[in-house]
Amino acid sequence: MAHGTHDFQDDARNERILVWVNGELVPRERAVVSVFDAGFVLGDGVWEGLRVRAGHPAFLERHLDRLYAGAKAIMLDVGRTPRELTEAIYATLRANDMTDGVHVRLMLTRGVKRTPYQDPRLTIGPSTIVIIAEHKEPLPATLTDGITLFTTHVRRAAPDTLDPKLNAHSKLNDIIACIQAYSAGADEALMLDPHGFVATCNSTHFFIVAGDEAPEVLTSDGRYCLTGITRANVLEICRANRISVREASFSLTDVYAAREAFVTGTFAGVVPVRSVDGRTIGDGRRGPMVERLQALYRSLVDADVAERVAP
């Protein structure tokens, strides 16, 4: 049984990986950054997660666009072009002889600080960039049996507090939500927006399938969640395949009455949800809509990587 969408089976090859740190590929045990780095001191930075299929990172341009948009929002100079980051990602994959079943974490921080204080003007060097590629696949049970959710008291922040569209290193609110969820016996946390409507999960995006005779896929209106790449892809898949889909505000009452529910994320794709707050969703098993969307999403990933050429 899975315990969260990011569960994976350990792979011994990951002990020997080379990590890209500021332009240098180094063994895992030597992949370090300064204790004065803004990411370590303050969580000051942005990041992306990428899935690799057939030797290529899927939807790479969308991920890089989000990375650069986040960096611009917090006035962080990346210091490298998207082309240079693309070449660095592929160099990391080649150095580790990686083609399939790979997850990449691309991390960007403001860099080393003169002293551990929040003012960005105390940064004394260029940005820090780290690329970690690991042999990592979601557990098969995650995709078939799904996960359970618990609604946490931790709300999603409003844009004037900490814009939830930023994929920032500062994830403490999501971590607290995750702790509350697994302490309650669930796999992940479902989080509400400041008005009490369903927003998202601590590390994935949340959808329900509502209606009996005319099923409709629903997700939040997007104001209080990360600009998810997989979320956007699922919305596009639905529209392209004449599946009724809508971004809207809905409550937990709607969730409990849903015929199906699922979450989306870069690592595991589309994952069924079998219960929320102890209420069984549908019959507690992966439903036909989720199974269909999983197949359509796999096809979309395959089509994306088939058109890619390594630099």
C-alpha positions, -999 to 999 in steps of 0.1 A, spaced: 0 0 0 13 34 -9 19 61 17 19 93 -4 24 101 -40 62 104 -36 68 69 -22 95 50 -41 116 19 -38 153 25 -30 177 21 -59 213 12 -50 225 31 -81 215 64 -64 244 60 -40 268 65 -69 252 94 -87 270 126 -98 253 158 -88 256 191 -108 267 219 -84 274 253 -100 287 238 -132 307 209 -117 296 172 -116 306 158 -82 299 125 -64 269 125 -41 290 126 -9 308 158 -21 276 175 -34 274 204 -8 267 241 -6 278 267 19 262 270 53 260 307 43 239 299 12 206 318 11 187 286 5 201 270 36 198 301 58 164 313 46 148 290 21 154 318 -4 151 303 -38 129 284 -63 130 249 -78 115 225 -103 109 187 -104 112 169 -137 103 134 -149 126 118 -175 113 95 -202 134 80 -230 163 102 -220 144 135 -221 128 157 -194 91 160 -201 75 194 -206 109 210 -200 100 244 -214 70 248 -191 91 239 -161 119 264 -170 93 291 -177 79 286 -142 114 286 -127 123 319 -144 90 335 -136 95 326 -99 130 340 -100 119 372 -115 91 376 -90 116 375 -61 143 395 -80 167 366 -82 192 366 -110 195 330 -124 228 338 -140 223 313 -168 201 311 -198 173 285 -203 196 269 -230 224 266 -205 202 250 -179 189 226 -205 224 216 -214 233 212 -177 203 189 -172 212 167 -201 249 166 -191 238 154 -157 217 126 -172 245 115 -196 270 115 -167 248 92 -148 238 70 -178 201 78 -171 172 74 -196 140 61 -179 126 60 -144 144 92 -134 134 122 -114 153 154 -115 153 182 -89 166 215 -103 172 240 -74 181 276 -75 190 299 -46 201 335 -42 236 323 -34 261 328 -6 255 356 19 281 377 38 262 370 70 231 349 78 204 376 75 174 380 52 183 412 32 191 400 -4 217 428 -7 239 409 16 244 382 -10 281 382 -21 282 358 -50 262 345 -79 231 323 -76 236 287 -65 223 260 -89 221 223 -81 207 195 -103 200 161 -86 190 133 -109 179 100 -92 167 66 -103 132 69 -89 98 55 -99 65 58 -81 53 26 -65 29 6 -86 4 6 -57 4 44 -58 -11 44 -93 -36 15 -87 -47 16 -51 -42 54 -46 -38 74 -14 -58 88 15 -62 125 24 -68 144 56 -80 180 57 -55 200 77 -61 232 97 -32 248 78 -47 270 51 -31 281 18 -16 315 20 -31 345 2 -10 362 -24 -3 392 -1 12 368 25 32 343 4 20 339 -31 11 302 -35 20 304 -72 57 306 -62 75 272 -62 98 284 -34 121 266 -12 101 279 18 77 250 23 71 250 60 34 255 58 31 224 35 54 204 58 32 212 88 2 202 68 19 170 58 28 162 94 -8 167 106 -21 145 78 2 115 85 -3 120 123 -40 115 116 -33 83 97 -36 97 62 -10 98 34 -12 135 24 -29 167 34 -58 184 17 -56 221 22 -84 247 21 -81 283 9 -86 313 32 -124 312 25 -128 275 34 -130 261 -1 -109 233 -13 -76 245 -27 -49 219 -32 -28 193 -14 5 198 4 25 185 -26 0 177 -53 -31 192 -70 -66 179 -62 -95 170 -85 -129 154 -80 -153 138 -105 -188 149 -98 -222 140 -112 -238 107 -119 -252 107 -154 -229 134 -168 -195 131 -150 -176 164 -147 -140 169 -136 -136 197 -111 -105 213 -96 -100 245 -76 -102 279 -93 -64 281 -90 -61 312 -70 -45 295 -40 -24 268 -55 9 265 -74 8 269 -111 10 231 -116 24 217 -149 6 184 -145 -25 201 -134 -25 222 -166 -18 192 -187 -48 173 -172 -71 203 -179 -58 203 -215 -63 165 -219 -99 168 -207 -107 196 -231 -90 178 -260 -110 146 -254 -144 162 -247 -143 154 -210 -163 180 -191 -139 199 -169 -142 231 -148 -120 252 -125 -143 263 -97 -147 268 -59 -162 238 -41 -164 226 -5 -156 195 14 -193 185 11 -188 182 -26 -156 162 -21 -173 137 2 -201 132 -23 -177 128 -53 -178 97 -74 -140 98 -79 -111 119 -67 -75 121 -77 -43 142 -74 -18 152 -99 20 159 -98 51 157 -118 65 126 -100 35 102 -101 13 118 -127 -24 110 -120 -31 92 -87 -65 81 -74 -77 91 -39 -97 64 -21 -108 84 10 -108 119 24 -112 125 62 -123 89 66 -151 92 40 -147 66 12 -147 83 -22 -170 63 -46 -164 26 -40 -129 33 -26 -112 20 -58 -96 36 -88 -125 47 -110 -129 47 -148 -123 84 -152 -90 83 -133 -79 52 -153 -87 70 -185 -69 101 -175 -38 81 -165 -37 65 -200 -42 99 -217 -15 115 -195 10 87 -203 4 93 -240 9 130 -236 43 124 -219 53 100 -247 43 125 -274 63 153 -257 95 134 -253 93 118 -288 97 153 -303 128 162 -282 164 163 -293 192 164 -268 215 194 -271 
